[in-house]
Amino acid sequence: MSLHQWFYPPQFKQETQTRLARNLYLILTSVFSFEVVFGLLIFAIFPNNPLPALGFLGIAMLFTIGCYILMQRGNLNLASLIFCFLLGLTTLGASIRSNGGDSLTIQTYSIVIMIAGLLLSTRYSLFFAVMGILSVIGIHLAENSEIITITRIEYPALLKVAISSFVFLMTSILLATVSRTTSLALQRAKQNETALEEANNELKAIQANLEQRIEHRTAQLQASVEISQTISNLLDSDQLGQRVIQKLVSLFPFEFATIYMVDTSEKWAILSYTNQTHPQTPVSETQQIDLTKPNSVADAIRTRKTKVTTPSSLNLAHLAPQIHVEITLPLLSRGKPLGAIQLQSTHPQTISQREILTLESVANQIATAFETARLFNESQQQLREINRLNQFYLQTTWQALLTQDVPAYHLSRGTVAESPHPNETALAIAQNERKIHIEHDNMGNATLIAPIMFQDQVLGAIELVSTQRIWTNDEIVLIEAILNQTALSLENTRLILETQTRAEQEKMISDISSRVRETLDLETILQTSVQEMQKKLKLSEVEIRLLPPTLHDTAELHFSPSDSGA
């Protein structure tokens, strides 16, 4: 600590400590100043014997300086407590030494009480007050009971003035200190109240902004979830595109939404879905965008990054005057661009990075939905092609089988007999309606005609006739189940017959091949082939010939010795 700092109150990090140091500094310097003035006047006050007063004053000044040093070292409470005790003991000791309870110095004890309350606390102020009361009572009792002898002296007029001046000055200083401390406390309280109010207002603003952001973020997440739920079950591309457009403009702050899909050549982006009667971009009038030319849609697809365009951006020739914000999101599926979504708003707004991330997440979900719909449509198309080929195969094979003389069977009164003339009308009804047909005639007969079907191929029909009968649903279900099993058995039988036929053909081919391979003679091979085919196929005549090579074949087979490199 420099010498200059010793003459000023110390500073502390805590405001209360600094304020206490200033008060203690003011009191100590005031008391020390009074002690210096009293030392100058002591020879005038005690002209006959000034030495005792000088000794008492010297001790008091040393104590004051000691408390000042403690204060400068930061021991504020200790310095305040020691100073109050010494000042109180000095006052009471001077009273006992001269005039007792009638001493003028006893009046200065009130200064000790006020100093204790100002520097220490209210408890210390009450403590010194109680100690002063008990001391005055003790002095009076001891004096009246003659326990101690108190000298009665007449104070010089100058001493009375000095003591009264000390009391008045210290009282005014203490009151000014209390007033200033109170004023500072009130001022600081007002400042704290203002700061607290400002902090509360700022906190309310932050809370309102946070609530608004949370609400906005929640709305965006809900919109994302709703779009995901909406498109998760849509497998038709056209229906998916229209529903996505509707959800985008209803759940996000955009008035226009357009979806462009990349064509098979990957050179053009085709306008596929939009809610705009008149698109807001001139390039949309051609319904396609060249991906090799600079454009927000082409840039988003090429770079696979979101492109945000505002009136403050550059190169805005493609924006209509009423459009203030345009955001173009690429539709990516497994890193491959399928197209782009272009959102436009006629109201000025700021698109945050969090909102862009939400829109990109929605765009990824939409791209996945479009890819799923495409794969589903392709699989459905392949399945339809497989079913068509299967139906064609079944139809061809069964037609080949049914072109043979397949009999019909008739059951009547427990007897099964072959019917040479099947009911063509029943077959036509089964072929046309492909479901159970029930009719009633005037004789009360109930006729049920049901097709025998296997994979949408009508194999035949069954006709059931009963008198005075109403066919129930359970009976119809039972008939359908039986006919399904019948059709399955017929198909299994056909497959077995086809397998047997193929096996016979393979055996015949194997037998002929083995017979032919038994010799290397050309004529024998030809004769064996003719004989085996005539026998296996039961043919009346078989003729086999070998054609002579043509001039063209001879030219191709011509070999020259020079070609061998000889």
MOGI-V54944 format. One record per backbone hydrogen bond with DSSP energy under -1.0 kcal/mol. CO is the residue of the C=O (numbers start at 1). NH is the residue of the N-H. E is the energy in kcal/mol with one decimal. If there is no record, write none. Layout:
((CO;NH;E) (CO;NH;E))
This chain:
((4;7;-1.1) (5;8;-1.5) (14;18;-1.9) (15;19;-2.5) (16;20;-2.3) (17;21;-2.3) (18;22;-2.1) (19;23;-2.0) (20;24;-2.6) (21;25;-2.5) (22;26;-2.2) (23;27;-2.3) (24;28;-2.8) (25;29;-2.3) (26;30;-1.9) (27;31;-2.8) (28;32;-2.8) (29;33;-2.2) (30;34;-2.4) (31;35;-2.5) (32;36;-2.2) (33;37;-2.5) (34;38;-3.1) (35;39;-2.1) (36;40;-1.6) (37;41;-1.5) (41;45;-2.1) (42;46;-2.9) (50;54;-2.2) (51;55;-2.7) (52;56;-2.5) (53;57;-2.5) (54;58;-2.6) (55;59;-2.2) (56;60;-2.0) (57;61;-2.3) (58;62;-2.2) (59;63;-2.4) (60;64;-2.0) (61;65;-2.6) (62;66;-2.7) (63;67;-2.3) (64;68;-2.0) (65;69;-2.3) (66;70;-2.3) (67;71;-2.2) (68;72;-2.3) (69;73;-1.7) (70;75;-2.3) (71;74;-1.5) (74;76;-1.7) (75;79;-2.2) (76;80;-2.5) (77;81;-2.6) (78;82;-2.7) (79;83;-2.2) (80;84;-2.2) (81;85;-2.3) (82;86;-2.7) (83;87;-2.5) (84;88;-2.4) (85;89;-3.0) (86;90;-2.5) (87;91;-2.1) (88;92;-2.5) (89;93;-3.0) (90;94;-2.3) (91;95;-1.5) (92;96;-2.1) (93;97;-1.9) (94;98;-1.4) (95;100;-1.7) (99;102;-2.1) (100;103;-1.6) (104;107;-1.3) (105;108;-1.2) (106;109;-1.2) (108;111;-1.2) (109;113;-1.8) (110;114;-2.2) (111;115;-2.6) (112;116;-2.5) (113;117;-2.2) (114;118;-2.1) (115;119;-3.1) (116;120;-2.1) (121;125;-1.8) (122;126;-2.5) (123;127;-2.5) (124;128;-2.7) (125;129;-1.9) (126;130;-2.8) (127;131;-2.6) (128;132;-2.4) (129;133;-2.5) (130;134;-2.7) (131;135;-2.1) (132;136;-2.5) (133;137;-2.4) (134;138;-2.6) (135;139;-2.5) (136;140;-2.3) (137;141;-2.5) (138;142;-2.8) (139;143;-2.3) (140;144;-2.7) (141;145;-2.4) (142;147;-2.1) (142;148;-1.2) (151;99;-3.0) (156;160;-2.0) (157;161;-2.1) (158;162;-2.1) (159;163;-3.0) (160;164;-2.6) (161;165;-2.6) (162;166;-2.4) (163;167;-2.5) (164;168;-2.8) (165;169;-3.1) (166;170;-2.7) (167;171;-2.4) (168;172;-2.7) (169;173;-2.8) (170;174;-3.2) (171;175;-2.9) (172;176;-2.6) (173;177;-2.7) (174;178;-3.1) (175;179;-3.0) (176;180;-3.0) (177;181;-3.1) (178;182;-2.9) (179;183;-2.9) (180;184;-3.2) (181;185;-2.7) (182;186;-2.9) (183;187;-3.2) (184;188;-3.2) (185;189;-2.6) (186;190;-2.8) (187;191;-2.8) (188;192;-3.4) (189;193;-2.9) (190;194;-3.3) (191;195;-3.4) (192;196;-3.2) (193;197;-2.8) (194;198;-3.0) (195;199;-3.0) (196;200;-2.9) (197;201;-2.9) (198;202;-3.0) (199;203;-3.0) (200;204;-2.9) (201;205;-2.7) (202;206;-3.0) (203;207;-3.1) (204;208;-3.2) (205;209;-2.9) (206;210;-3.1) (207;211;-3.2) (208;212;-2.7) (209;213;-2.7) (210;214;-3.1) (211;215;-3.0) (212;216;-2.9) (213;217;-3.2) (214;218;-3.2) (215;219;-2.5) (216;220;-2.1) (217;221;-2.7) (218;222;-2.9) (219;223;-2.5) (220;224;-2.6) (221;225;-2.7) (222;226;-2.9) (223;227;-2.7) (224;228;-2.3) (225;229;-2.7) (226;230;-2.3) (227;231;-2.5) (228;232;-1.1) (236;240;-2.8) (237;241;-2.7) (238;242;-2.1) (239;243;-2.2) (240;244;-2.3) (241;245;-2.0) (242;246;-2.2) (243;247;-2.4) (244;248;-2.4) (245;249;-1.9) (246;250;-1.3) (247;251;-2.2) (248;252;-1.5) (252;254;-2.7) (256;344;-2.4) (257;275;-1.5) (258;342;-3.0) (259;272;-2.6) (259;273;-1.6) (260;340;-2.4) (261;270;-3.2) (263;266;-1.3) (267;291;-2.2) (268;263;-2.3) (269;289;-1.9) (270;261;-2.6) (273;259;-3.3) (281;284;-1.6) (282;285;-1.4) (283;286;-1.1) (284;287;-1.6) (287;271;-2.4) (289;269;-2.3) (290;293;-1.3) (295;299;-3.5) (296;300;-2.1) (297;301;-2.1) (298;302;-2.8) (299;303;-2.8) (300;304;-1.2) (307;328;-2.9) (309;326;-2.7) (310;313;-2.1) (316;319;-1.2) (320;323;-1.6) (325;345;-2.4) (326;309;-3.8) (327;343;-3.0) (328;307;-2.3) (329;341;-3.0) (331;338;-3.6) (333;336;-1.6) (336;333;-2.5) (338;262;-2.8) (339;331;-2.8) (340;260;-3.0) (341;329;-3.2) (342;258;-2.0) (343;327;-2.6) (344;255;-1.2) (344;256;-2.2) (345;324;-2.6) (345;325;-1.6) (352;356;-2.1) (353;357;-2.2) (354;358;-2.0) (355;359;-2.6) (356;360;-2.6) (357;361;-2.1) (358;362;-2.3) (359;363;-2.7) (360;364;-2.3) (361;365;-2.0) (362;366;-2.4) (363;367;-2.7) (364;368;-2.4) (365;369;-2.2) (366;370;-2.6) (367;371;-2.5) (368;372;-2.6) (369;373;-2.6) (370;374;-2.5) (371;375;-2.7) (372;376;-2.6) (373;377;-2.7) (374;378;-2.6) (375;379;-2.7) (376;380;-2.8) (377;381;-2.6) (378;382;-2.7) (379;383;-2.7) (380;384;-2.9) (381;385;-2.3) (382;386;-2.6) (383;387;-2.9) (384;388;-2.8) (385;389;-2.6) (386;390;-2.7) (387;391;-3.2) (388;392;-2.7) (389;393;-2.6) (390;394;-3.1) (391;395;-3.3) (392;396;-2.6) (393;397;-2.8) (394;398;-3.1) (395;399;-2.4) (396;400;-2.4) (397;401;-2.1) (398;402;-3.6) (399;403;-1.5) (404;406;-2.0) (408;419;-3.7) (410;417;-2.8) (412;415;-1.3) (415;412;-2.2) (417;410;-3.4) (422;424;-1.0) (423;427;-1.8) (424;428;-2.4) (425;429;-2.4) (426;430;-2.4) (427;431;-2.4) (428;432;-2.3) (429;433;-2.8) (430;434;-1.4) (437;449;-3.5) (439;447;-3.1) (441;444;-1.4) (444;468;-2.5) (445;441;-1.7) (446;466;-2.0) (447;439;-2.4) (448;464;-3.2) (449;437;-3.5) (450;462;-2.5) (452;459;-3.5) (452;460;-1.2) (454;457;-1.1) (457;454;-2.3) (460;452;-2.7) (462;450;-2.3) (464;448;-3.4) (466;446;-4.0) (472;476;-2.2) (473;477;-2.7) (474;478;-2.3) (475;479;-2.6) (476;480;-2.4) (477;481;-2.2) (478;482;-2.4) (479;483;-2.7) (480;484;-2.2) (481;485;-2.0) (482;486;-2.3) (483;487;-3.0) (484;488;-2.2) (485;489;-2.4) (486;490;-2.7) (487;491;-2.5) (488;492;-2.4) (489;493;-2.5) (490;494;-2.6) (491;495;-2.5) (492;496;-2.3) (493;497;-2.7) (494;498;-2.9) (495;499;-2.5) (496;500;-2.7) (497;501;-2.7) (498;502;-2.5) (499;503;-2.5) (500;504;-2.7) (501;505;-2.5) (502;506;-2.9) (503;507;-2.5) (504;508;-2.7) (505;509;-2.6) (506;510;-2.3) (507;511;-2.7) (508;512;-2.6) (509;513;-2.4) (510;514;-2.3) (511;515;-2.1) (512;516;-2.4) (513;517;-2.1) (515;518;-1.0) (516;519;-1.1) (521;525;-2.2) (522;526;-2.2) (523;527;-2.7) (524;528;-2.7) (525;529;-2.2) (526;530;-2.2) (527;531;-2.7) (528;532;-2.7) (529;533;-2.1) (530;534;-2.3) (531;535;-2.2) (532;536;-2.9) (533;537;-2.2) (534;539;-1.6) (550;554;-2.3) (551;555;-2.5) (552;556;-1.9) (553;557;-1.7) (560;563;-1.5) (561;564;-1.2) (562;565;-1.2))
